Amino acid sequence: MDKIERWLLYAMVVTIPVNGLPKVYPIPDFMKNVPYFFLILLVVLAVVHYMHRREDFSNWSRGVKWYLALCILWPFLCTIIGAVQFPYWDEKANEFLRGNTMVRAIAYVYPAIMTNETLLHLKYGVSMLIGTVKSLLLPLLGIPFALYVMFHGKTKEYILDTVSRAAVLAASALCLYSLIEIPWLLTGNEFCAGLLKWINVHLYDIKTTHEWWPPLLWNGQLRSFTMEPSFFAIVSIFIVPFLWYRAFGLREKKIIGLLILFTYMIFMTKARTAQATYWGELIMLAILSAWGRYQDWIDSLVKVFAVTVITLGVYLSAPLAISYMGGRDDTADMSMATEFEKYFSEDVLSAASVSKRSNLARIGNTVAVFHVGVEHPVFGIGTGFGSPYIADHIPVFAQDDQEICHWVALLRDKGFLASPIPMFNMFGTMLMCYGICGLLLFLMPLLFIMKTVLTQAKKMLHQYGLVCVLVSLGGSIACLLSNYFFYTYPLVLGTTLLLFSQDNENKAGSR
């Protein structure tokens, strides 16, 4: 059972980017979200494991039981209240619901559902309750629970080994794909482009959202087999600290090559999420290392920064070398210094600029989400009702932004169910959907970890592996500012909580 749980964990982590297989595959929809399918199997097995050996597990405290009960019941209550109070129903939404597969199936037995708007809205409300379980509760509670059962009675070293192996497998899969993608990005090789097109159409449907996303190929930016570069960024920010741990903590030389290639891929994304968060992780690693002073901390830190410098140098020099070999006339104006300045201004510092790239759309969206949350502070608006609220609360400074105008125009034209507006900030989303109480429930594990680190720093930071996990968690939290959470977040959150709760028998000098 332990082996099956471990391999399901590996499968879930490796397939995190594959969350929407093409509709042409004759398999149930829940299996097309591949990591979700493996998560269901993992949680079911964990429940069986827990019930079979319940006497081996300690009883949870009353506080933990109350917290878990609130985490489960509160989103349901908010969604029910939000469904009852929802003011934006229109004929476009009703028509979309009538075309729903489940509604058509119900209509064979009860045809009146097609003309009864109340029943249509009730069906959607029930679907949103199920959606709350699928997209929120199952990953946020199910993954930490599965880890709790899987690692019960195990040492910190075993936990770190298992999770870092999952990260290595995921990195290997992403690198394998990008061995084809990188030559295409650098040279435009048509053979590589053809291979990528063939692979991509088997991984996800093309141009299904807002008439362009995800594209068949993403020009100029690396995304591996994720749907967009920022998605690769979120996954890579979780993975790379575990590669540091295995390469320089466990001193596995074979991982160093993988780490160099994977770090190069992070730079190749040109995604500000990846660049800014990666540099933030380096700063966090340096601070926690100097604070904890684990064995050989300076040596490990220098090696991580050396890998960064080497890969950044390769990233900046590769276009220059290719341009020179291709005999381009503009190479005289290109140098490492200008490329470095361009990199920091466009890919790193631009993350703090309101007007650069898609920042204005994201900031306007986030302000609107928080505005809706402030207007509904107690119960929020529930799961699945946010888009029309956001469209009505776009701030004045962002109303003329091209991307926002496109979102709103599609919503008005097709309806909020057929073309919803994306939500980028996880903290704002929790406030908007579930009110202040929901946001506090989401933040409580993070506040507990922060308190533990501040009060027991020497105990918590004396191992390189623990420091790497905290860096991964910090990077994953930063990614929540610009996107909904991936499974990587509850995975590293659950790992951190478990490591903090384990007895550490080999304290000083352990790695």
KENU-945996 format. One record per residue (C-alpha): x, y, z; residue number from 0; residue in one letter. Coordinates in nm, 3 decimals. Example, Ala and Ser with C-alpha at 12.3 -4.5 7.8 and 13.67 -1.06 7.14 Angstrom:
<atoms>
[[1.230, -0.450, 0.780], 0, "A"]
[[1.367, -0.106, 0.714], 1, "S"]
</atoms>
This chain:
<atoms>
[[0.000, 0.000, 0.000], 0, "M"]
[[0.286, 0.238, 0.078], 1, "D"]
[[0.439, 0.175, -0.264], 2, "K"]
[[0.109, 0.234, -0.442], 3, "I"]
[[0.057, 0.561, -0.253], 4, "E"]
[[0.407, 0.675, -0.338], 5, "R"]
[[0.370, 0.599, -0.708], 6, "W"]
[[0.031, 0.771, -0.722], 7, "L"]
[[0.197, 1.075, -0.566], 8, "L"]
[[0.470, 1.064, -0.831], 9, "Y"]
[[0.211, 1.030, -1.108], 10, "A"]
[[0.007, 1.323, -0.976], 11, "M"]
[[0.310, 1.554, -0.953], 12, "V"]
[[0.447, 1.464, -1.296], 13, "V"]
[[0.109, 1.518, -1.465], 14, "T"]
[[0.017, 1.847, -1.293], 15, "I"]
[[0.047, 2.038, -1.625], 16, "P"]
[[-0.181, 1.789, -1.805], 17, "V"]
[[-0.513, 1.909, -1.666], 18, "N"]
[[-0.730, 1.916, -1.977], 19, "G"]
[[-0.687, 1.636, -2.230], 20, "L"]
[[-0.864, 1.689, -2.568], 21, "P"]
[[-1.237, 1.624, -2.585], 22, "K"]
[[-1.188, 1.366, -2.861], 23, "V"]
[[-1.051, 1.115, -2.613], 24, "Y"]
[[-1.332, 0.867, -2.528], 25, "P"]
[[-1.278, 0.883, -2.151], 26, "I"]
[[-1.480, 1.043, -1.869], 27, "P"]
[[-1.421, 1.416, -1.816], 28, "D"]
[[-1.272, 1.371, -1.469], 29, "F"]
[[-1.000, 1.150, -1.620], 30, "M"]
[[-0.908, 1.421, -1.871], 31, "K"]
[[-0.780, 1.624, -1.579], 32, "N"]
[[-0.501, 1.374, -1.524], 33, "V"]
[[-0.360, 1.498, -1.189], 34, "P"]
[[-0.716, 1.522, -1.052], 35, "Y"]
[[-0.773, 1.157, -1.147], 36, "F"]
[[-0.458, 1.050, -0.966], 37, "F"]
[[-0.552, 1.270, -0.669], 38, "L"]
[[-0.887, 1.089, -0.637], 39, "I"]
[[-0.711, 0.753, -0.636], 40, "L"]
[[-0.454, 0.878, -0.384], 41, "L"]
[[-0.714, 1.018, -0.145], 42, "V"]
[[-0.934, 0.707, -0.168], 43, "V"]
[[-0.634, 0.486, -0.093], 44, "L"]
[[-0.533, 0.716, 0.194], 45, "A"]
[[-0.882, 0.689, 0.345], 46, "V"]
[[-0.871, 0.309, 0.319], 47, "V"]
[[-0.522, 0.310, 0.469], 48, "H"]
[[-0.635, 0.538, 0.753], 49, "Y"]
[[-0.945, 0.333, 0.834], 50, "M"]
[[-0.753, 0.005, 0.818], 51, "H"]
[[-0.484, 0.124, 1.061], 52, "R"]
[[-0.678, 0.384, 1.253], 53, "R"]
[[-0.541, 0.264, 1.587], 54, "E"]
[[-0.190, 0.358, 1.469], 55, "D"]
[[-0.283, 0.724, 1.423], 56, "F"]
[[-0.306, 0.969, 1.711], 57, "S"]
[[-0.636, 1.144, 1.780], 58, "N"]
[[-0.669, 1.494, 1.638], 59, "W"]
[[-0.719, 1.778, 1.883], 60, "S"]
[[-1.055, 1.949, 1.917], 61, "R"]
[[-0.912, 2.263, 1.756], 62, "G"]
[[-0.799, 2.072, 1.447], 63, "V"]
[[-1.139, 1.904, 1.418], 64, "K"]
[[-1.321, 2.240, 1.440], 65, "W"]
[[-1.085, 2.390, 1.183], 66, "Y"]
[[-1.141, 2.105, 0.936], 67, "L"]
[[-1.517, 2.118, 0.989], 68, "A"]
[[-1.520, 2.492, 0.916], 69, "L"]
[[-1.300, 2.445, 0.609], 70, "C"]
[[-1.552, 2.197, 0.468], 71, "I"]
[[-1.881, 2.358, 0.570], 72, "L"]
[[-1.807, 2.727, 0.524], 73, "W"]
[[-1.752, 2.720, 0.142], 74, "P"]
[[-2.074, 2.519, 0.106], 75, "F"]
[[-2.269, 2.774, 0.311], 76, "L"]
[[-2.123, 3.066, 0.116], 77, "C"]
[[-2.202, 2.902, -0.218], 78, "T"]
[[-2.563, 2.827, -0.117], 79, "I"]
[[-2.617, 3.186, -0.002], 80, "I"]
[[-2.441, 3.319, -0.312], 81, "G"]
[[-2.665, 3.110, -0.539], 82, "A"]
[[-2.981, 3.236, -0.368], 83, "V"]
[[-2.872, 3.601, -0.390], 84, "Q"]
[[-2.719, 3.589, -0.740], 85, "F"]
[[-2.869, 3.877, -0.947], 86, "P"]
[[-2.716, 3.823, -1.291], 87, "Y"]
[[-2.920, 3.542, -1.444], 88, "W"]
[[-3.017, 3.609, -1.806], 89, "D"]
[[-3.136, 3.414, -2.109], 90, "E"]
[[-2.780, 3.354, -2.234], 91, "K"]
[[-2.693, 3.179, -1.910], 92, "A"]
[[-3.018, 2.979, -1.918], 93, "N"]
[[-2.952, 2.874, -2.278], 94, "E"]
[[-2.601, 2.763, -2.185], 95, "F"]
[[-2.742, 2.550, -1.903], 96, "L"]
[[-3.000, 2.392, -2.135], 97, "R"]
[[-2.713, 2.270, -2.351], 98, "G"]
[[-2.541, 2.108, -2.054], 99, "N"]
[[-2.499, 1.731, -2.087], 100, "T"]
[[-2.642, 1.660, -1.742], 101, "M"]
[[-2.941, 1.889, -1.799], 102, "V"]
[[-3.018, 1.712, -2.127], 103, "R"]
[[-2.994, 1.377, -1.948], 104, "A"]
[[-3.234, 1.497, -1.676], 105, "I"]
[[-3.471, 1.628, -1.946], 106, "A"]
[[-3.526, 1.273, -2.072], 107, "Y"]
[[-3.680, 1.190, -1.735], 108, "V"]
[[-3.818, 1.532, -1.640], 109, "Y"]
[[-3.866, 1.751, -1.953], 110, "P"]
[[-3.992, 2.047, -1.747], 111, "A"]
[[-3.637, 2.134, -1.645], 112, "I"]
[[-3.582, 2.288, -1.990], 113, "M"]
[[-3.846, 2.554, -1.930], 114, "T"]
[[-3.821, 2.592, -1.553], 115, "N"]
[[-3.551, 2.853, -1.485], 116, "E"]
[[-3.557, 2.786, -1.112], 117, "T"]
[[-3.466, 2.421, -1.169], 118, "L"]
[[-3.190, 2.522, -1.413], 119, "L"]
[[-3.043, 2.759, -1.154], 120, "H"]
[[-3.078, 2.493, -0.884], 121, "L"]
[[-2.888, 2.247, -1.100], 122, "K"]
[[-2.610, 2.503, -1.149], 123, "Y"]
[[-2.596, 2.568, -0.774], 124, "G"]
[[-2.557, 2.195, -0.707], 125, "V"]
[[-2.283, 2.180, -0.971], 126, "S"]
[[-2.100, 2.463, -0.794], 127, "M"]
[[-2.118, 2.274, -0.464], 128, "L"]
[[-1.959, 1.977, -0.639], 129, "I"]
[[-1.711, 2.215, -0.801], 130, "G"]
[[-1.617, 2.346, -0.457], 131, "T"]
[[-1.514, 1.995, -0.361], 132, "V"]
[[-1.327, 1.929, -0.686], 133, "K"]
[[-1.137, 2.255, -0.724], 134, "S"]
[[-1.094, 2.367, -0.362], 135, "L"]
[[-1.154, 2.117, -0.085], 136, "L"]
[[-1.018, 1.798, -0.241], 137, "L"]
[[-0.676, 1.943, -0.329], 138, "P"]
[[-0.637, 2.178, -0.031], 139, "L"]
[[-0.744, 1.919, 0.228], 140, "L"]
[[-0.705, 1.591, 0.039], 141, "G"]
[[-0.339, 1.629, -0.056], 142, "I"]
[[-0.219, 1.715, 0.300], 143, "P"]
[[-0.436, 1.431, 0.437], 144, "F"]
[[-0.289, 1.183, 0.189], 145, "A"]
[[0.062, 1.297, 0.285], 146, "L"]
[[-0.027, 1.267, 0.654], 147, "Y"]
[[-0.135, 0.906, 0.608], 148, "V"]
[[0.149, 0.819, 0.370], 149, "M"]
[[0.423, 0.962, 0.591], 150, "F"]
[[0.283, 0.870, 0.931], 151, "H"]
[[0.566, 0.738, 1.146], 152, "G"]
[[0.825, 0.815, 0.879], 153, "K"]
[[1.138, 1.023, 0.936], 154, "T"]
[[1.203, 1.368, 0.799], 155, "K"]
[[1.464, 1.222, 0.570], 156, "E"]
[[1.210, 0.980, 0.419], 157, "Y"]
[[0.957, 1.260, 0.364], 158, "I"]
[[1.216, 1.481, 0.197], 159, "L"]
[[1.341, 1.194, -0.017], 160, "D"]
[[0.993, 1.102, -0.141], 161, "T"]
[[0.875, 1.456, -0.223], 162, "V"]
[[1.207, 1.554, -0.381], 163, "S"]
[[1.199, 1.237, -0.596], 164, "R"]
[[0.857, 1.344, -0.721], 165, "A"]
[[1.004, 1.685, -0.807], 166, "A"]
[[1.296, 1.522, -0.991], 167, "V"]
[[1.058, 1.307, -1.197], 168, "L"]
[[0.846, 1.611, -1.285], 169, "A"]
[[1.154, 1.813, -1.382], 170, "A"]
[[1.281, 1.525, -1.597], 171, "S"]
[[0.950, 1.505, -1.786], 172, "A"]
[[0.941, 1.882, -1.844], 173, "L"]
[[1.304, 1.882, -1.960], 174, "C"]
[[1.245, 1.590, -2.197], 175, "L"]
[[0.973, 1.785, -2.380], 176, "Y"]
[[1.182, 2.103, -2.387], 177, "S"]
[[1.475, 1.927, -2.551], 178, "L"]
[[1.258, 1.963, -2.862], 179, "I"]
[[1.117, 2.305, -2.769], 180, "E"]
[[1.448, 2.485, -2.700], 181, "I"]
[[1.595, 2.430, -3.052], 182, "P"]
[[1.268, 2.556, -3.201], 183, "W"]
[[1.271, 2.869, -2.983], 184, "L"]
[[1.635, 2.945, -3.063], 185, "L"]
[[1.644, 2.863, -3.434], 186, "T"]
[[1.285, 2.826, -3.553], 187, "G"]
[[1.358, 2.469, -3.668], 188, "N"]
[[1.054, 2.345, -3.862], 189, "E"]
[[1.108, 1.979, -3.775], 190, "F"]
[[1.099, 2.062, -3.401], 191, "C"]
[[0.792, 2.280, -3.457], 192, "A"]
[[0.615, 1.990, -3.628], 193, "G"]
[[0.694, 1.756, -3.339], 194, "L"]
[[0.568, 2.011, -3.085], 195, "L"]
[[0.243, 2.059, -3.278], 196, "K"]
[[0.185, 1.684, -3.292], 197, "W"]
[[0.248, 1.646, -2.919], 198, "I"]
[[0.043, 1.950, -2.816], 199, "N"]
[[-0.278, 1.849, -2.994], 200, "V"]
[[-0.265, 1.526, -2.793], 201, "H"]
[[-0.225, 1.713, -2.463], 202, "L"]
[[-0.499, 1.977, -2.479], 203, "Y"]
[[-0.758, 2.137, -2.706], 204, "D"]
[[-0.633, 2.445, -2.891], 205, "I"]
[[-0.789, 2.796, -2.867], 206, "K"]
[[-1.073, 2.697, -2.637], 207, "T"]
[[-1.071, 3.012, -2.418], 208, "T"]
[[-1.119, 3.374, -2.528], 209, "H"]
[[-1.075, 3.260, -2.890], 210, "E"]
[[-0.694, 3.219, -2.869], 211, "W"]
[[-0.583, 3.030, -2.559], 212, "W"]
[[-0.397, 2.799, -2.542], 213, "P"]
[[-0.219, 2.847, -2.877], 214, "P"]
[[-0.075, 2.555, -3.068], 215, "L"]
[[0.276, 2.699, -3.026], 216, "L"]
[[0.388, 2.977, -2.792], 217, "W"]
[[0.630, 3.194, -2.984], 218, "N"]
[[0.933, 3.337, -2.806], 219, "G"]
[[0.871, 3.182, -2.464], 220, "Q"]
[[0.929, 2.837, -2.320], 221, "L"]
[[0.630, 2.663, -2.163], 222, "R"]
[[0.727, 2.294, -2.191], 223, "S"]
[[0.405, 2.087, -2.194], 224, "F"]
[[0.213, 2.330, -1.973], 225, "T"]
[[-0.050, 2.550, -2.138], 226, "M"]
[[0.137, 2.879, -2.097], 227, "E"]
[[0.476, 3.005, -1.972], 228, "P"]
[[0.340, 3.134, -1.640], 229, "S"]
[[0.201, 2.785, -1.567], 230, "F"]
[[0.546, 2.638, -1.620], 231, "F"]
[[0.674, 2.911, -1.387], 232, "A"]
[[0.440, 2.804, -1.106], 233, "I"]
[[0.541, 2.439, -1.137], 234, "V"]
[[0.913, 2.518, -1.169], 235, "S"]
[[0.914, 2.746, -0.864], 236, "I"]
[[0.792, 2.448, -0.662], 237, "F"]
[[1.042, 2.206, -0.819], 238, "I"]
[[1.374, 2.391, -0.826], 239, "V"]
[[1.441, 2.408, -0.447], 240, "P"]
[[1.402, 2.029, -0.431], 241, "F"]
[[1.660, 1.997, -0.710], 242, "L"]
[[1.894, 2.213, -0.500], 243, "W"]
[[1.836, 1.976, -0.208], 244, "Y"]
[[1.920, 1.662, -0.404], 245, "R"]
[[2.212, 1.815, -0.593], 246, "A"]
[[2.384, 1.993, -0.305], 247, "F"]
[[2.223, 1.851, 0.009], 248, "G"]
[[2.234, 1.484, -0.082], 249, "L"]
[[2.527, 1.552, -0.317], 250, "R"]
[[2.381, 1.362, -0.612], 251, "E"]
[[2.607, 1.464, -0.899], 252, "K"]
[[2.372, 1.325, -1.163], 253, "K"]
[[2.110, 1.582, -1.060], 254, "I"]
[[2.340, 1.877, -1.130], 255, "I"]
[[2.298, 1.843, -1.507], 256, "G"]
[[1.922, 1.829, -1.467], 257, "L"]
[[1.932, 2.135, -1.240], 258, "L"]
[[2.137, 2.337, -1.490], 259, "I"]
[[1.900, 2.255, -1.778], 260, "L"]
[[1.591, 2.320, -1.566], 261, "F"]
[[1.724, 2.656, -1.443], 262, "T"]
[[1.800, 2.752, -1.803], 263, "Y"]
[[1.441, 2.666, -1.890], 264, "M"]
[[1.315, 2.900, -1.618], 265, "I"]
[[1.501, 3.187, -1.783], 266, "F"]
[[1.373, 3.077, -2.125], 267, "M"]
[[1.012, 3.125, -2.016], 268, "T"]
[[1.063, 3.505, -2.007], 269, "K"]
[[0.763, 3.495, -1.775], 270, "A"]
[[0.780, 3.758, -1.504], 271, "R"]
[[0.624, 3.514, -1.258], 272, "T"]
[[0.919, 3.282, -1.312], 273, "A"]
[[1.193, 3.545, -1.316], 274, "Q"]
[[1.086, 3.758, -1.021], 275, "A"]
[[0.990, 3.460, -0.805], 276, "T"]
[[1.310, 3.269, -0.885], 277, "Y"]
[[1.525, 3.563, -0.777], 278, "W"]
[[1.303, 3.598, -0.471], 279, "G"]
[[1.365, 3.231, -0.389], 280, "E"]
[[1.741, 3.290, -0.415], 281, "L"]
[[1.716, 3.581, -0.171], 282, "I"]
[[1.500, 3.374, 0.064], 283, "M"]
[[1.748, 3.085, 0.044], 284, "L"]
[[2.035, 3.318, 0.136], 285, "A"]
[[1.845, 3.469, 0.431], 286, "I"]
[[1.726, 3.137, 0.575], 287, "L"]
[[2.067, 2.977, 0.524], 288, "S"]
[[2.246, 3.259, 0.707], 289, "A"]
[[1.982, 3.240, 0.981], 290, "W"]
[[1.990, 2.862, 1.027], 291, "G"]
[[2.363, 2.805, 0.953], 292, "R"]
[[2.320, 2.437, 0.874], 293, "Y"]
[[2.628, 2.230, 0.793], 294, "Q"]
[[2.819, 2.358, 0.486], 295, "D"]
[[2.560, 2.631, 0.431], 296, "W"]
[[2.803, 2.866, 0.258], 297, "I"]
[[2.920, 2.593, 0.021], 298, "D"]
[[2.563, 2.498, -0.074], 299, "S"]
[[2.464, 2.862, -0.121], 300, "L"]
[[2.763, 2.936, -0.344], 301, "V"]
[[2.684, 2.635, -0.563], 302, "K"]
[[2.322, 2.743, -0.613], 303, "V"]
[[2.430, 3.093, -0.712], 304, "F"]
[[2.700, 2.949, -0.938], 305, "A"]
[[2.438, 2.743, -1.125], 306, "V"]
[[2.226, 3.057, -1.158], 307, "T"]
[[2.513, 3.264, -1.299], 308, "V"]
[[2.615, 2.991, -1.544], 309, "I"]
[[2.264, 2.933, -1.677], 310, "T"]
[[2.187, 3.305, -1.698], 311, "L"]
[[2.510, 3.352, -1.893], 312, "G"]
[[2.414, 3.074, -2.134], 313, "V"]
[[2.063, 3.220, -2.169], 314, "Y"]
[[2.197, 3.567, -2.253], 315, "L"]
[[2.479, 3.451, -2.482], 316, "S"]
[[2.291, 3.186, -2.684], 317, "A"]
[[2.096, 3.437, -2.900], 318, "P"]
[[2.417, 3.633, -2.961], 319, "L"]
[[2.601, 3.322, -3.074], 320, "A"]
[[2.317, 3.209, -3.301], 321, "I"]
[[2.284, 3.557, -3.453], 322, "S"]
[[2.658, 3.573, -3.515], 323, "Y"]
[[2.666, 3.229, -3.679], 324, "M"]
[[2.367, 3.325, -3.890], 325, "G"]
[[2.546, 3.633, -4.020], 326, "G"]
[[2.281, 3.879, -3.903], 327, "R"]
[[2.366, 4.250, -3.948], 328, "D"]
[[2.233, 4.363, -3.610], 329, "D"]
[[2.484, 4.169, -3.400], 330, "T"]
[[2.708, 4.475, -3.368], 331, "A"]
[[2.450, 4.640, -3.142], 332, "D"]
[[2.414, 4.328, -2.925], 333, "M"]
[[2.633, 4.249, -2.625], 334, "S"]
[[2.611, 4.059, -2.298], 335, "M"]
[[2.573, 4.389, -2.112], 336, "A"]
[[2.282, 4.508, -2.326], 337, "T"]
[[2.117, 4.165, -2.314], 338, "E"]
[[2.151, 4.158, -1.933], 339, "F"]
[[2.003, 4.507, -1.903], 340, "E"]
[[1.720, 4.409, -2.135], 341, "K"]
[[1.655, 4.092, -1.936], 342, "Y"]
[[1.626, 4.270, -1.602], 343, "F"]
[[1.416, 4.557, -1.734], 344, "S"]
[[1.173, 4.347, -1.941], 345, "E"]
[[1.152, 4.016, -1.753], 346, "D"]
[[1.223, 4.104, -1.388], 347, "V"]
[[1.166, 4.471, -1.306], 348, "L"]
[[0.861, 4.493, -1.536], 349, "S"]
[[0.674, 4.276, -1.284], 350, "A"]
[[0.648, 4.588, -1.063], 351, "A"]
[[0.529, 4.817, -1.344], 352, "S"]
[[0.157, 4.878, -1.385], 353, "V"]
[[0.177, 4.949, -1.757], 354, "S"]
[[0.416, 4.674, -1.876], 355, "K"]
[[0.282, 4.375, -2.072], 356, "R"]
[[-0.037, 4.232, -1.912], 357, "S"]
[[0.014, 4.395, -1.571], 358, "N"]
[[-0.265, 4.649, -1.610], 359, "L"]
[[-0.520, 4.377, -1.687], 360, "A"]
[[-0.407, 4.165, -1.392], 361, "R"]
[[-0.402, 4.458, -1.149], 362, "I"]
[[-0.741, 4.581, -1.268], 363, "G"]
[[-0.881, 4.230, -1.233], 364, "N"]
[[-0.734, 4.194, -0.882], 365, "T"]
[[-0.869, 4.531, -0.767], 366, "V"]
[[-1.214, 4.433, -0.896], 367, "A"]
[[-1.198, 4.098, -0.713], 368, "V"]
[[-1.103, 4.263, -0.384], 369, "F"]
[[-1.374, 4.527, -0.437], 370, "H"]
[[-1.637, 4.254, -0.472], 371, "V"]
[[-1.497, 4.085, -0.160], 372, "G"]
[[-1.518, 4.407, 0.042], 373, "V"]
[[-1.881, 4.449, -0.064], 374, "E"]
[[-1.956, 4.091, 0.051], 375, "H"]
[[-1.736, 4.057, 0.361], 376, "P"]
[[-1.934, 3.794, 0.556], 377, "V"]
[[-2.032, 3.517, 0.316], 378, "F"]
[[-1.876, 3.632, -0.010], 379, "G"]
[[-2.052, 3.534, -0.332], 380, "I"]
[[-1.977, 3.161, -0.339], 381, "G"]
[[-1.812, 2.938, -0.598], 382, "T"]
[[-1.873, 2.998, -0.967], 383, "G"]
[[-2.055, 3.333, -0.958], 384, "F"]
[[-1.765, 3.578, -0.982], 385, "G"]
[[-1.740, 3.683, -1.348], 386, "S"]
[[-2.039, 3.921, -1.376], 387, "P"]
[[-1.951, 4.078, -1.041], 388, "Y"]
[[-1.594, 4.139, -1.162], 389, "I"]
[[-1.716, 4.289, -1.492], 390, "A"]
[[-1.923, 4.544, -1.297], 391, "D"]
[[-1.634, 4.637, -1.066], 392, "H"]
[[-1.345, 4.696, -1.310], 393, "I"]
[[-1.164, 5.007, -1.179], 394, "P"]
[[-1.165, 5.321, -1.392], 395, "V"]
[[-0.790, 5.310, -1.458], 396, "F"]
[[-0.820, 4.967, -1.624], 397, "A"]
[[-1.149, 4.998, -1.813], 398, "Q"]
[[-0.979, 5.086, -2.141], 399, "D"]
[[-0.723, 4.806, -2.123], 400, "D"]
[[-0.745, 4.594, -2.439], 401, "Q"]
[[-0.735, 4.259, -2.258], 402, "E"]
[[-1.001, 4.358, -2.006], 403, "I"]
[[-1.222, 4.500, -2.280], 404, "C"]
[[-1.189, 4.166, -2.463], 405, "H"]
[[-1.291, 3.970, -2.150], 406, "W"]
[[-1.594, 4.191, -2.085], 407, "V"]
[[-1.701, 4.195, -2.450], 408, "A"]
[[-1.697, 3.814, -2.469], 409, "L"]
[[-1.885, 3.791, -2.139], 410, "L"]
[[-2.155, 4.031, -2.264], 411, "R"]
[[-2.175, 3.851, -2.600], 412, "D"]
[[-2.169, 3.486, -2.489], 413, "K"]
[[-2.274, 3.504, -2.124], 414, "G"]
[[-2.078, 3.459, -1.803], 415, "F"]
[[-2.102, 3.078, -1.814], 416, "L"]
[[-1.975, 3.040, -2.171], 417, "A"]
[[-1.696, 3.297, -2.136], 418, "S"]
[[-1.602, 3.363, -1.771], 419, "P"]
[[-1.346, 3.623, -1.667], 420, "I"]
[[-1.028, 3.469, -1.518], 421, "P"]
[[-0.928, 3.539, -1.158], 422, "M"]
[[-0.559, 3.585, -1.082], 423, "F"]
[[-0.510, 3.661, -0.714], 424, "N"]
[[-0.584, 3.364, -0.487], 425, "M"]
[[-0.616, 3.572, -0.172], 426, "F"]
[[-0.862, 3.809, -0.338], 427, "G"]
[[-1.052, 3.513, -0.481], 428, "T"]
[[-1.091, 3.358, -0.135], 429, "M"]
[[-1.217, 3.690, 0.005], 430, "L"]
[[-1.459, 3.740, -0.283], 431, "M"]
[[-1.596, 3.386, -0.280], 432, "C"]
[[-1.602, 3.305, 0.092], 433, "Y"]
[[-1.568, 3.632, 0.280], 434, "G"]
[[-1.325, 3.725, 0.555], 435, "I"]
[[-1.377, 3.395, 0.738], 436, "C"]
[[-1.289, 3.197, 0.426], 437, "G"]
[[-0.975, 3.403, 0.373], 438, "L"]
[[-0.868, 3.351, 0.736], 439, "L"]
[[-0.923, 2.975, 0.708], 440, "L"]
[[-0.700, 2.976, 0.399], 441, "F"]
[[-0.430, 3.178, 0.578], 442, "L"]
[[-0.423, 2.992, 0.910], 443, "M"]
[[-0.176, 2.716, 0.807], 444, "P"]
[[0.059, 2.982, 0.669], 445, "L"]
[[0.034, 3.187, 0.988], 446, "L"]
[[0.110, 2.873, 1.192], 447, "F"]
[[0.420, 2.801, 0.982], 448, "I"]
[[0.536, 3.162, 1.007], 449, "M"]
[[0.492, 3.161, 1.385], 450, "K"]
[[0.681, 2.830, 1.416], 451, "T"]
[[0.973, 2.955, 1.207], 452, "V"]
[[0.999, 3.281, 1.401], 453, "L"]
[[0.980, 3.118, 1.744], 454, "T"]
[[1.187, 2.806, 1.670], 455, "Q"]
[[1.422, 2.927, 1.400], 456, "A"]
[[1.732, 2.738, 1.509], 457, "K"]
[[1.541, 2.411, 1.534], 458, "K"]
[[1.355, 2.454, 1.206], 459, "M"]
[[1.637, 2.592, 0.992], 460, "L"]
[[1.924, 2.366, 1.093], 461, "H"]
[[1.863, 2.127, 0.800], 462, "Q"]
[[1.927, 2.218, 0.436], 463, "Y"]
[[1.626, 2.009, 0.332], 464, "G"]
[[1.390, 2.205, 0.559], 465, "L"]
[[1.526, 2.532, 0.426], 466, "V"]
[[1.467, 2.419, 0.066], 467, "C"]
[[1.108, 2.319, 0.151], 468, "V"]
[[1.043, 2.661, 0.307], 469, "L"]
[[1.189, 2.830, -0.001], 470, "V"]
[[0.960, 2.623, -0.224], 471, "S"]
[[0.665, 2.716, -0.003], 472, "L"]
[[0.760, 3.084, -0.015], 473, "G"]
[[0.782, 3.077, -0.393], 474, "G"]
[[0.449, 2.895, -0.420], 475, "S"]
[[0.285, 3.157, -0.195], 476, "I"]
[[0.423, 3.434, -0.418], 477, "A"]
[[0.266, 3.261, -0.720], 478, "C"]
[[-0.074, 3.287, -0.547], 479, "L"]
[[-0.057, 3.662, -0.603], 480, "L"]
[[-0.092, 3.612, -0.979], 481, "S"]
[[-0.289, 3.291, -1.026], 482, "N"]
[[-0.522, 3.033, -0.875], 483, "Y"]
[[-0.336, 2.765, -0.683], 484, "F"]
[[-0.190, 2.459, -0.853], 485, "F"]
[[-0.159, 2.123, -0.677], 486, "Y"]
[[0.201, 2.220, -0.605], 487, "T"]
[[0.081, 2.458, -0.331], 488, "Y"]
[[-0.107, 2.209, -0.106], 489, "P"]
[[0.169, 1.957, -0.177], 490, "L"]
[[0.448, 2.177, -0.041], 491, "V"]
[[0.219, 2.316, 0.232], 492, "L"]
[[0.135, 1.965, 0.355], 493, "G"]
[[0.501, 1.864, 0.336], 494, "T"]
[[0.603, 2.165, 0.545], 495, "T"]
[[0.339, 2.098, 0.811], 496, "L"]
[[0.444, 1.734, 0.835], 497, "L"]
[[0.813, 1.816, 0.862], 498, "L"]
[[0.741, 2.066, 1.137], 499, "F"]
[[0.544, 1.806, 1.331], 500, "S"]
[[0.801, 1.525, 1.305], 501, "Q"]
[[1.050, 1.453, 1.582], 502, "D"]
[[1.397, 1.521, 1.456], 503, "N"]
[[1.635, 1.276, 1.616], 504, "E"]
[[1.948, 1.388, 1.437], 505, "N"]
[[1.955, 1.761, 1.488], 506, "K"]
[[2.291, 1.930, 1.470], 507, "A"]
[[2.469, 1.892, 1.141], 508, "G"]
[[2.198, 1.681, 0.976], 509, "S"]
[[2.126, 1.744, 0.610], 510, "R"]
</atoms>
